[in-house]
Amino acid sequence: QVQVVESGGGLVQPGGSLRLSCAASGSIFKIYTMGWYRQAPGKQRELVATITRAGYTNYADSVKDRFTISRENAKITATVHLQMNSLKPEDTAVYYCSADALKTYWGRGTQVTVSS
């Protein structure tokens, strides 16, 4: 079993930055890939970025060169961060963290609102 908790959302102006964090605990030795997904109102959940245990990353085209995902592996927790720069109104969504450990575990999500 894996528990996933996100933090760091909020309101930011266009062009601003936010840093999201996600902590996974429990059977973290089983976790291979962690990632961030987002869901805007009326839209399907979509991939933002993922990172493997070895550090290989994958980004959605819409966030490349603006967002950076990173990961820290400790004894009892695995933490993933999403540094978001040059934010746009279309980045507004609920951001969900995921941890793949034989099955996918999800956090409850954190709201990111980009608005002036």
Secondary structure by P-SEA (a helix, b strand, c coil): cbbbbbcbbbbbcccbbbbbbbbbccccccccccbbbbbcccccccccccccccbbbbbcccccccbbbbbbbcccbbbbbbbbcccccccccbbbbbbbccbbbbccbbbbbbcc
